[in-house]
Amino acid sequence: MDARFGATYSRSIAADQVLPQLGGRTVNEALTRGHDVKAVWIAVCEAFEVPQRLR
């Protein structure tokens, strides 16, 4: 996430952005609950319309 959004913004996204694709959890919550890292990244990509080539 840092490479795509920058260190500060990626931490904000991880802590504050609730994603429906993650069951209404933030990135941090999803990872803490054991969600697959790649699945979490795909959820972020969908939510923030990251181009396919960067996924």
Secondary structure, DSSP 8 states (H G I E B T S, - for coil): -HHHH-HHHHHHHHHH--BGGGTSB-HHHHHHTT--HHHHHHHHHHHTT--GGG-
